[in-house]
Amino acid sequence: MAETDAKRIVLTGASGGIGQACLEAFVRRGCKVIAVDMNIEPLEELWRKRGWGEAVQVVRTDLRLESDINELAQSIGKTWDSVDVLVNNAGIVKRTHTNDTSLEEWNEVLAVNLTGTFLITKALYPFLRRSKRGRIVNLSSRAAGRPHLNASPAYGATKAALIYLTRHWAAEWVKEGIYCFAIAPGPVRTPMFDSLDPIQREKTIRDLPLGRLVEPEEVASLVLYAALDCPEVMTGQTFHCNGATYWT
């Protein structure tokens, strides 16, 4: 891909397991990426190790703060005149049941997983529109349609809401040349999964018809498809990758 044709990507949650897999995959495709996260040390180490140079910019941003998001948008505007793809991958999980979920915890999960996604998408909308072929990819979860007790109700609620936002933005912005997709993974081999109790981890893997976890690189391959290759007529769709445990 020529320098002038390089797709411009903004990737949130870039330091996590899925985020790093997506980052590596976008760079291999010749894209330029702004990698966004609160925890940027792993990204800076990866950037140095890979020798990515100007292909990747690492930016610390707290998606819970609208001021941080606006500052990010202003920074992007000084570098790029448009954004081709926004990947909303940032997310956190809590593992409390309803009666043990405090209002503070509920609000924190919504602030990162849902409100942060809404605010950064709104802030970058002008850049996506100027691309004339902008794409939004939202990372949802199998939990959006198949409740499970390994995560708090707030987590599942936010992931279900991201499916709705995907459909809403697809319908609202299709005439402006912005297309929106969602990816809904099942259990993925990431640090988030590793935080489960060992007995629960073993049970989860044992219950998967595929017999193994989804790999971050497999999720990244779907993110790239939605971001770069998927036909425009499929805007609004959710792509499931969960080892034969849930479909819509």
N, C-alpha and C positions, 0 to 999 in steps of 0.2 A: 504494500500500500504506500503510495507516494506521500511525502510529508504534507502536501496541500490537501490530500484526501483523507488524512488520518481522522478518525472519528474522535470526538471530544466527549469524554465520559466523566461524570461525577458519581463516585461510589461511596456511599455511607456505610458505616460499620466495617470499614476495610481491614481492620486488624484481626477480626475473628476468623474462624476456620473457613466459613463460606466466603467471607470477604476477601481473604488472601488468595483463595483459589480463583475467585472472579478477577482479582487484580492481575494475577499471573496470566490468566487466559486472555484478558483484554490486551495486555502488553504484547503477547505472542501474536495477536491479530493486527499489530501495528497501530493500536489506538494510543491516544494521549489521555492520561487519567489523573484526575484530582481525587486523591484518596483521603477520605474524611473519617475521623474517629476522635474520641476523647483520649484514648490510649494510643499515642502515636509512636512510642518507643519501638514496638515490634515492627512497625512499618518502616521506620527509619533504618533499622537494622537490615530488613529485607531489601530496602532500596540500595543500601551500600553493598550488600552481598551480590545483588543482581547487576549492579552497575547501570541502573536504568537512566541516570542522568535526567534530562529534561522531559523524558517520556512520562514521568510520574512526579506529581507534586503532593507532598504530604501536608495536610492541614488539620490542626487540632480544633475541633468544634464540638460544643455541647448542644445537642439538638433539643435539650430541655429549655434552652434560652433563646428567645426570639432575637435578642440582640446579637448573639453569636451567629445565628443563621443569616441575619441581615449583613453582618460583617463578612461572612463567607461569600455571599452574593456580590457584595461590592468588590471583594478581592478577585473573584472570577471575572467580573466585568473589566478589570484592569488587564487581564491576561487574554481572555477570549471574548469575541463578540457574540458567540452563540454556544449552546450546549446541545450535542446530538442525543445523548442518553443520560438519564438520571436513574441510578439503581438505588432504590430505597431498601437497604439491607440492614441498617442499624436496628437492633432490638435487644431487649433484656427479658429474662424469665425469672419468675419467682415460683416457689414450690409449696405454697401454702393453700390449704383448702379455704372455702368461703368464710367459715366462722373464725378463721385465724388470720384472715386478710384485713389488715388495718386500712383506713382511708389513705394514710400516707403511702403505703405500698401500692394500693390501687392507683393512686394518682401518678406515682412514679412510673409504673409500667405504661399507663396511657400516655404520659408525657413523652416518653422515648419512642414507643412503638407506633403510636397513632398521631398524636399532636405534632411531634417532631417531623413525621413524614408529611403531614398536611402542610406544615409551615415551610419546609424546605422546597416542597413541590410548588407551592404558591410563589415563593421567592424566586425560583428558577424558571417559572413559567415563561417570562419574556425571552429568556435565552433559548428555551426549547422551541418557542414559536418562531424565533428568527432563524432557527435551523431549517425550517420548512419541512423537516422530516424527523422531528424530535420523537423520542421514545422514552417512556417511563416503565420501569420494571420494579414491581413491588414484591418483596419477599414475604410471603404469608407462611402458612404452615398447615399440615394435615389437621392440626387442632382446630382450624377454622370450621371444619365440617364434622370432625370426629372427636368429641370431647374425651379427654383422658385426665387421670388424676395425678399425673406427674408434674403438672403445671397449675398455676393459680388460675382462677376464673378470669382474672384481668388479662392474662396472656392470650387465652383463647378468644376472648372478646375482641382484643385488638387485632388479632390475625383475621378474624371474620370480618371486621370492619375494613381491613385492607382489601379484601375481595370486593366489597361494595365500592370503595373508592376507585378501584381499578375499573370497574364497570361504569361508574359515574363519569370519571375523567375521559374514558374512551368515548362515551356518548357526547360529552360536552365539548371536547376539543378535536374531534376527528376532522371537522371541516377546516380547522386551523393547521392541519398537518401534524398533529401530535397523536401518537398511538400509545396505548397503555396495556400492559400485560402483568399477570401475577404468576409467581412460582410458589408452589405449596409442597415443600419437602416433608417426608416422614422423618423418622429418627436418623440423624446425620452424625457421622463420626467427627465430632467437634468437642472443644473444651466444655461447651454447654452440656452436651450429653454426658461427658465424663464427670460432671458435677452431681449426677444422680448417685443414689446409694448403689453399691456394687450388686446387691441382690436384685434391685430394680433394673439395673443395666442388663444383667443376664436374662431376666424374664422378658424384657423388651425385645432383645435379639432372638430369643427362643420363640417368641410369638410371631415373628415376621415370616411370612410364607417364603420370601426370598432367602431367608436364612442368614442374612447379614445386614449391617447398616448401610445406608446410602453414603457414598463418599462425597466430600465437598466438591471434588472435581466434576462429579456427575451433575450436581446442582449447578455448578458454574457453566457447564456445557449448555444447559437449558437457559440460563441467564443470557449467555451469548447469543443463542438462537433467537430469543425474544428481542434482544437489543439490536441485533445486526441483520438477521436473516429472515425472520418470520414475516410472511406476507401481511400487508397492511389490513387486508380484509379480516384478519383474525384478531383485530384489536378488541380488547375487553376480555380475552380468554384467560383462564387459569390453567397452568400446566402442572400436573401432579407427578411427583416422583417419590413414592413411598413404599416400594417393594410389595405391591399388590395388597395393600391394606385399606385403601379408600379411593373411590372414584366419584365423579359427578357427571 
